[in-house]
Amino acid sequence: MRAAVFDRFGPPSVLRVAELPDPVPGPGEVRVRVRAAGVQPFDVAVRRGLLAGDRVSFPQQVGQEYAGVVDAVGPQVYGTAVGDAVLGSTMLNGQASAVVVPASTVVHKPAHLDFPTAAGLVAAAQTAGGALRELDLRAGDVLLIHAAAGSVGTIATQLARLAGATVIGTASPANHDYLRRIGAVPVAYGESLPHSVRLVAKDLPTVVLDAAGGDAIAQSIALGVPPDRIGTIVAASHGARVVRAPRDPARLAEVAELAARGVVTMPIRAYPLSDVVAAHAAVESRHGRGKVVLIIGSD
């Protein structure tokens, strides 16, 4: 199989595509021929040596999100068969042409959902959905999302709107029209953010999801949001808490079905596996909208 690997910690340029033996599924496992794989900030942190250092063994694979077709099934697997189109989470091996995962973690892909979008939903759907539940988002809330044009912000915006909340989203001006299309009131990030929110918001935020870091939490508190209603997926400070919802195939399945019906959308920025360096650089830049996805296989 082909896989993205790195032989030392460092910038995107340490990545290369290697030929590795095909993995073999054991009891309760399936092998998936990957069609598309997501790239996320966690991958950047692992590659730079900031996370999962105890799990790294060079040459190290990378990647947590995949979508593809099952091509081998181990013993004691029920409900999933060769030929099934699936998506799901994995750990440090998703950016490859094949991956072995526990059968209990796969989600069957809706027929009307394409593979790149399916892969792009995996982490964002579980993270955003879980974060909104932890924050006890309710109809009538005003949710401020920092970095609303990114993958987690994109899904959180749409799920919050479906739940009956108003959404204010921070993004660069180039992404403001995009935020309007998915249902958010856009504001530019920067030192003047609290003032900008007060100018555009009919009601001030009651709850916050931070996917940006930096001054986001302090700025949210300056707007009067209590720390216990501020959740971050970056780093906690000022009494706010990290919301790291566990992986949940059921939650992923719900969002995948919404996407298949066109209720939830996710813009995809696609790169071939051979351009894995450029794909990681795009994620590391922390600019752009939606999700970066590697296209790995096809029919």
Secondary structure, DSSP 8 states (H G I E B T S, - for coil): -EEEEESSSSSGGGEEEEE-------TTEEEEEEEEEEE-HHHHHHHTTSS-GGG--SSEE--SEEEEEEEEE-TT--S--TT-EEEEE-SS--SBSEEEEEGGG-EE--TTS-HHHHHHHHHHHHHHHHHHHHTT--TT-EEEEETTTBHHHHHHHHHHHHTT-EEEEEE-GGGHHHHHHTTEEEEE-STTHHHHHHHH-SS--SEEEESS-TTHHHHHHHTT--GGGEEESS---TT-EE------HHHHHHHHHHHHTTSS---EEEEEGGGHHHHHHHHHTT-SSBEEEEE----
